[in-house]
């Protein structure tokens, strides 16, 4: 039976696992000779059959990897790349040399898929760590992100190699090795000399820091003049200076599990407080706020009692949920929560526009008496403090950012993640 007939048999197999497995094996039996035809068929079959072709190519191994790379170099349509991407990152340890070689490929997409493939190999890819770490500083942020995931997957067994680079070089890899060590184990993987070097570098960088656009999914805002009170109000400890980039990177790994005196693990969180930006400090605590480990109303009351005012903003692009809230002197003064019961609390603020001013306003609709047009998180943030996405080089900035943790005596050691300085 020729290859075309076998591919048709694979299509007919549908979700029958036994028939699919038989077709996959038969398609792979010719070895390298079958690879170009299987790669060419990827975009012509159903999604179910495509996974079968991928498995056949995986069985073939290195020759199939080379065929997929060659096909990507010729591909012009995005769909072609989608299927090829799934194939390229799905090979096993036999293709380790091919993955390492592909890290030097002129096409960005192939380099990224090679990183992903090495991630899938996990600790079997330890020997590639020296080739991977330069991508931690790649110009493309998606490639940087994939490199970080790959380093994490390789894990702590790469520690001796990375520490050797820190001590012996080569010099151009030392900074990348330090970032990788912080990724795989945080401060626990970094020796005292490197910790001192990192602290010196942070002190230099915070003096040169410039404002940059910040995330808009969830944040708190407090007045810059009185922000010091939030540390005690929230229960934040061991604060350390940080740059804006470093703080944002820390939010990618903002939770650590530590063992208590009774041996039971508990979660500790890392919080990023920005420099003063146009008179305001923004506070990012992604996991405790996002997973509702903290009660927002209680948090706003405590912070505003200490700082005079506190604001909370949240918007979910998936559910279209939006929340903004203002607390003053220990009391929640005004809030809006789409899908909340009720949606509106408190009396309208001076800047809010009444519903009747909207040309689409229908007086017969069921409106809460204190409802206004101020349902946009972006506009509320601009009126109350500042929109984080509008932060840039033109934004007045004072001081530096802080990283702090939510439990005394834990420190920053348990947290992993490359702190991009």
C-alpha positions as CSV (number, residue, x, y, z in Angstrom):
1,X,0.0,0.0,0.0
2,X,1.5,3.4,-1.0
3,X,1.8,6.4,1.2
4,X,-1.3,8.1,-0.1
5,X,-3.5,5.0,0.6
6,X,-2.0,4.8,4.1
7,X,-2.8,8.4,4.8
8,X,-6.4,7.8,3.6
9,X,-6.5,4.8,6.0
10,X,-5.4,7.1,8.8
11,X,-8.2,9.5,8.0
12,X,-10.7,6.6,8.0
13,X,-9.4,5.5,11.4
14,X,-10.9,8.6,13.0
15,X,-10.8,8.3,16.8
16,X,-10.3,4.6,16.8
17,X,-7.0,4.3,18.8
18,X,-6.1,0.8,17.6
19,X,-6.6,1.6,13.9
20,X,-4.8,4.9,14.2
21,X,-1.8,3.3,16.0
22,X,-1.5,0.7,13.2
23,X,-1.7,3.4,10.5
24,X,0.9,5.5,12.3
25,X,3.4,2.6,12.5
26,X,2.9,1.6,8.9
27,X,3.4,5.2,7.7
28,X,6.7,5.3,9.6
29,X,8.1,2.0,8.5
30,X,9.9,3.3,5.4
31,X,11.9,5.6,7.6
32,X,13.7,8.6,6.1
33,X,12.2,8.0,2.7
34,X,8.7,8.6,4.0
35,X,9.4,11.9,5.8
36,X,9.1,14.4,3.0
37,X,5.7,13.1,1.9
38,X,4.4,13.0,5.4
39,X,5.5,16.6,6.0
40,X,3.9,17.7,2.8
41,X,0.6,16.1,3.7
42,X,0.3,17.8,7.1
43,X,-1.8,20.7,5.8
44,X,-4.1,18.5,3.6
45,X,-5.6,16.2,6.2
46,X,-8.1,16.6,9.1
47,X,-6.8,17.7,12.5
48,X,-7.2,14.2,13.9
49,X,-5.1,12.7,11.0
50,X,-2.6,15.5,11.4
51,X,-1.8,14.3,14.9
52,X,-1.3,10.8,13.5
53,X,1.2,12.2,10.9
54,X,3.0,14.0,13.7
55,X,3.4,10.7,15.6
56,X,4.7,8.9,12.4
57,X,7.3,11.6,11.9
58,X,8.3,11.3,15.6
59,X,8.8,7.6,15.1
60,X,11.1,8.3,12.1
61,X,13.2,10.7,14.2
62,X,16.1,12.9,12.9
63,X,15.4,12.5,9.2
64,X,11.8,13.7,9.8
65,X,13.1,16.6,11.9
66,X,15.3,17.7,9.0
67,X,12.4,17.4,6.5
68,X,10.2,19.5,8.8
69,X,12.9,22.2,9.1
70,X,13.4,22.2,5.3
71,X,9.6,22.5,4.8
72,X,9.4,25.5,7.1
73,X,12.1,27.3,5.2
74,X,9.8,26.9,2.1
75,X,6.5,27.6,3.8
76,X,4.7,30.8,3.1
77,X,1.2,30.3,4.6
78,X,0.6,30.6,8.3
79,X,-1.4,27.3,8.5
80,X,1.6,25.5,7.1
81,X,3.6,26.8,10.0
82,X,1.0,25.8,12.6
83,X,1.2,22.1,11.7
84,X,5.0,22.2,11.3
85,X,5.4,23.8,14.7
86,X,3.6,21.0,16.4
87,X,5.8,18.5,14.6
88,X,9.1,20.2,15.3
89,X,8.6,20.5,19.0
90,X,7.4,16.9,19.4
91,X,10.5,14.8,18.7
92,X,12.3,12.7,21.3
93,X,15.9,12.5,22.6
94,X,17.2,11.1,19.3
95,X,16.8,14.6,17.9
96,X,18.7,16.3,20.7
97,X,21.6,17.2,18.3
98,X,19.1,18.6,15.7
99,X,17.4,20.7,18.4
100,X,20.7,22.2,19.4
101,X,21.7,22.9,15.8
102,X,18.3,24.5,15.2
103,X,19.0,27.1,17.8
104,X,21.3,28.7,15.3
105,X,18.8,28.6,12.4
106,X,18.3,32.0,10.7
107,X,14.5,31.7,11.1
108,X,13.1,33.0,14.4
109,X,10.2,30.5,14.4
110,X,12.5,27.5,14.1
111,X,14.7,28.8,16.9
112,X,11.7,29.2,19.1
113,X,10.4,25.7,18.3
114,X,13.8,24.2,19.0
115,X,13.7,25.8,22.4
116,X,10.2,24.4,22.9
117,X,11.4,20.9,21.8
118,X,14.2,21.1,24.4
119,X,11.7,22.1,27.0
120,X,9.7,19.0,26.2
121,X,12.9,16.9,26.7
122,X,13.2,18.3,30.2
123,X,16.3,17.2,32.2
124,X,17.4,15.1,29.1
125,X,18.3,18.5,27.6
126,X,20.7,19.5,30.4
127,X,23.7,19.4,28.0
128,X,22.0,22.2,26.0
129,X,21.8,24.7,28.8
130,X,24.9,26.6,27.6
131,X,23.3,27.0,24.1
132,X,19.9,28.0,25.6
133,X,20.9,30.7,28.1
134,X,21.8,33.4,25.5
135,X,18.1,33.4,24.5
136,X,17.2,34.8,27.9
137,X,18.2,38.1,26.5
138,X,16.8,37.7,23.1
139,X,15.3,40.8,21.4
140,X,12.0,38.9,20.8
141,X,10.0,38.7,24.0
142,X,8.2,35.5,23.0
143,X,11.6,33.8,22.4
144,X,12.8,35.1,25.8
145,X,9.7,33.6,27.4
146,X,10.2,30.3,25.7
147,X,13.9,30.2,26.8
148,X,12.8,30.8,30.4
149,X,10.4,27.9,30.2
150,X,13.1,25.7,28.7
151,X,15.5,26.5,31.5
152,X,12.9,25.7,34.1
153,X,12.2,22.4,32.5
154,X,15.8,21.5,32.4
155,X,15.9,22.2,36.1
156,X,18.4,22.3,38.9
157,X,20.7,19.6,37.5
158,X,22.1,22.4,35.3
159,X,23.2,24.3,38.4
160,X,26.8,23.1,38.5
161,X,27.4,24.1,34.8
162,X,25.8,27.5,35.4
163,X,27.8,28.1,38.5
164,X,31.0,27.1,36.6
165,X,30.2,29.7,34.0
166,X,29.8,32.3,36.7
167,X,33.2,31.5,38.1
168,X,35.2,30.6,35.0
169,X,33.4,32.1,32.0
170,X,33.2,32.6,29.2
171,X,32.6,36.2,30.2
172,X,29.8,36.8,27.7
173,X,27.7,34.1,29.3
174,X,28.1,35.1,32.9
175,X,25.1,37.4,33.1
176,X,22.9,34.8,31.3
177,X,24.1,32.1,33.7
178,X,23.1,34.3,36.7
179,X,19.6,34.8,35.2
180,X,19.3,31.0,34.6
181,X,20.3,30.2,38.2
182,X,17.6,32.6,39.5
183,X,15.1,30.8,37.2
184,X,15.8,27.3,38.4
185,X,16.1,27.9,42.1
186,X,16.0,31.6,43.1
187,X,18.6,32.8,45.6
188,X,19.1,29.2,46.8
189,X,21.1,28.6,43.6
190,X,23.1,31.8,43.8
191,X,26.2,32.0,46.1
192,X,26.9,35.0,48.4
193,X,29.3,36.6,46.0
194,X,26.8,36.6,43.2
195,X,24.1,37.9,45.5
196,X,26.3,40.9,46.4
197,X,27.0,41.4,42.7
198,X,23.3,41.3,41.9
199,X,22.6,43.9,44.7
200,X,25.2,46.2,43.3
201,X,23.8,45.9,39.8
202,X,20.3,46.7,41.0
203,X,21.5,49.8,42.8
204,X,23.1,51.0,39.6
205,X,20.1,50.2,37.5
206,X,17.5,51.8,39.7
207,X,19.3,55.1,39.3
208,X,19.0,54.8,35.5
209,X,15.5,53.4,35.4
210,X,12.9,54.9,33.0
211,X,9.1,54.5,33.1
212,X,7.6,51.9,30.8
213,X,4.1,50.6,30.1
214,X,2.7,48.5,32.8
215,X,0.1,45.7,32.9
216,X,-3.6,46.7,33.0
217,X,-5.3,43.5,34.1
218,X,-5.2,44.0,37.9
219,X,-3.6,46.6,40.2
220,X,-3.9,48.8,43.2
221,X,-3.0,52.5,43.3
222,X,-1.9,54.6,46.3
223,X,-0.7,58.3,46.6
224,X,3.0,58.6,46.2
225,X,3.3,61.0,49.1
226,X,1.8,58.5,51.6
227,X,2.6,55.1,50.1
228,X,4.9,54.0,52.9
229,X,1.9,53.1,55.0
230,X,0.8,50.3,52.7
231,X,3.7,48.0,53.7
232,X,2.4,47.6,57.2
233,X,-1.2,47.7,56.1
234,X,-0.8,44.8,53.7
235,X,1.8,43.0,55.8
236,X,4.7,43.2,53.5
237,X,8.2,42.4,54.6
238,X,11.9,42.4,53.4
239,X,11.4,45.0,50.8
240,X,14.2,45.4,48.2
241,X,14.8,48.1,45.6
242,X,14.0,47.0,42.0
243,X,13.7,48.4,38.5
244,X,10.3,48.4,36.7
245,X,11.4,45.5,34.4
246,X,12.6,43.6,37.4
247,X,9.3,44.0,39.2
248,X,7.2,43.0,36.2
249,X,9.4,39.8,35.8
250,X,8.9,39.0,39.5
251,X,5.1,38.9,38.9
252,X,5.6,35.9,36.6
253,X,6.8,33.9,39.7
254,X,5.0,35.7,42.6
255,X,4.1,32.7,44.8
256,X,6.3,30.2,46.7
257,X,5.4,27.3,48.9
258,X,7.3,27.2,52.2
259,X,7.1,24.8,55.1
260,X,5.9,26.1,58.4
261,X,7.1,25.0,61.9
262,X,4.6,22.2,61.7
263,X,5.9,21.0,58.4
264,X,2.8,22.0,56.5
265,X,3.4,24.0,53.3
266,X,1.8,27.4,53.0
267,X,1.8,30.0,50.2
268,X,3.9,33.2,50.4
269,X,3.5,35.9,47.8
270,X,5.8,38.5,46.3
271,X,4.4,42.0,45.6
272,X,5.8,44.7,43.3
273,X,5.4,48.4,44.2
274,X,6.3,50.7,41.3
275,X,8.3,53.9,41.6
276,X,6.2,57.0,42.0
277,X,4.6,57.7,38.6
278,X,3.0,61.1,38.2
279,X,2.2,61.2,41.9
280,X,1.0,57.6,42.3
281,X,2.5,54.2,43.3
282,X,0.9,51.2,41.6
283,X,0.9,47.9,43.4
284,X,0.9,44.5,41.6
285,X,0.1,41.4,43.6
286,X,-1.1,39.2,40.8
287,X,-1.7,35.8,42.5
288,X,-3.3,36.8,45.8
289,X,-5.6,39.3,44.1
290,X,-6.3,37.1,41.0
291,X,-7.1,34.0,43.0
292,X,-9.1,36.0,45.6
293,X,-6.8,35.0,48.5
294,X,-7.2,38.6,49.6
295,X,-10.5,40.3,50.3
296,X,-10.4,43.5,48.2
297,X,-12.8,45.6,50.3
298,X,-10.8,44.7,53.5
299,X,-7.5,45.5,51.7
300,X,-8.8,48.9,50.5
301,X,-10.0,49.8,53.9
302,X,-6.7,49.0,55.6
303,X,-4.5,50.7,52.9
304,X,-6.7,53.8,52.7
305,X,-6.7,54.1,56.5
306,X,-2.9,54.1,56.4
307,X,-2.3,56.1,53.1
308,X,-5.4,58.3,53.0
309,X,-6.6,56.7,49.8
310,X,-6.5,53.4,47.9
311,X,-7.8,52.3,44.5
312,X,-8.4,48.9,42.9
313,X,-8.7,48.1,39.2
314,X,-9.4,44.8,37.4
315,X,-10.5,43.9,33.9
316,X,-10.8,40.4,32.4
317,X,-10.7,40.3,28.7
318,X,-12.1,36.8,28.6
319,X,-15.2,37.3,30.8
320,X,-15.5,41.0,30.1
321,X,-15.7,41.5,33.9
322,X,-14.6,45.0,35.1
323,X,-14.1,46.3,38.6
324,X,-12.9,49.7,39.9
325,X,-13.1,50.9,43.5
326,X,-12.0,53.8,45.6
327,X,-11.5,53.8,49.4
328,X,-10.8,57.0,51.4
329,X,-9.7,57.1,55.1
330,X,-10.7,53.5,55.8
331,X,-14.0,53.3,54.0
332,X,-14.9,52.2,50.5
333,X,-16.4,55.4,49.0
334,X,-17.4,54.3,45.5
335,X,-17.1,51.1,43.3
336,X,-18.4,49.5,40.2
337,X,-18.4,45.7,39.5
338,X,-19.9,44.5,36.3
339,X,-21.9,41.4,37.1
340,X,-21.8,42.3,40.8
341,X,-24.9,42.4,43.1
342,X,-25.2,45.4,43.2
343,X,-23.1,46.7,40.3
344,X,-22.7,50.1,41.9
345,X,-21.9,51.1,45.5
346,X,-21.6,54.6,46.9
347,X,-22.5,58.0,45.4
348,X,-21.2,59.2,42.0
349,X,-18.0,61.1,42.0
350,X,-17.7,64.6,40.5
351,X,-16.1,63.4,37.2
352,X,-18.8,60.7,36.5
353,X,-21.2,61.4,33.7
354,X,-24.9,60.6,34.4
355,X,-26.6,57.9,32.4
356,X,-29.1,60.4,30.9
357,X,-26.2,62.1,29.0
358,X,-25.7,59.0,26.9
359,X,-27.5,59.3,23.6
360,X,-28.4,55.6,23.8
361,X,-29.9,55.9,27.3
362,X,-33.3,54.2,27.7
363,X,-35.2,55.4,30.8
364,X,-37.3,52.2,30.7
365,X,-34.3,50.0,31.3
366,X,-33.8,48.7,34.9
367,X,-30.9,51.0,36.1
368,X,-29.6,51.2,39.7
369,X,-30.3,54.7,41.0
370,X,-26.5,55.5,41.5
371,X,-25.4,54.1,38.2
372,X,-23.4,56.3,35.8
373,X,-21.5,56.0,32.5
374,X,-18.3,55.3,34.4
375,X,-18.0,51.6,33.8
376,X,-14.7,51.6,32.0
377,X,-11.6,50.7,34.0
378,X,-9.3,52.6,31.7
379,X,-11.3,55.9,32.1
380,X,-11.8,55.4,35.8
381,X,-8.0,54.9,36.3
382,X,-7.2,58.0,34.3
383,X,-9.7,60.1,36.4
384,X,-8.6,58.6,39.8
385,X,-4.9,58.2,39.3
386,X,-3.3,57.0,36.1
387,X,-3.7,54.4,33.3
388,X,-0.7,52.0,33.5
389,X,-0.7,51.4,29.8
390,X,-0.1,55.1,29.3
391,X,3.1,55.1,31.3
392,X,6.2,55.9,29.3
393,X,9.4,58.0,29.1
394,X,7.3,61.2,29.4
395,X,5.7,60.1,32.7
396,X,7.2,62.0,35.7
397,X,8.9,59.4,38.0
398,X,10.4,59.7,41.5
399,X,12.2,57.1,43.6
400,X,12.5,53.4,42.7
401,X,10.3,50.3,42.8
402,X,10.2,47.8,45.6
403,X,9.8,44.0,45.8
404,X,8.4,42.7,49.1
405,X,7.0,39.4,50.5
406,X,3.9,38.7,52.5
407,X,5.5,36.9,55.4
408,X,8.2,37.9,57.8
409,X,11.3,35.9,57.9
410,X,10.8,34.1,54.6
411,X,12.9,36.5,52.4
412,X,13.2,36.3,48.7
413,X,15.1,33.0,48.6
414,X,12.1,30.7,47.9
415,X,11.0,32.6,44.8
416,X,12.3,31.6,41.4
417,X,12.3,33.6,38.2
418,X,14.7,35.6,36.1
419,X,14.6,39.2,37.5
420,X,15.2,41.2,34.3
421,X,17.1,44.1,35.6
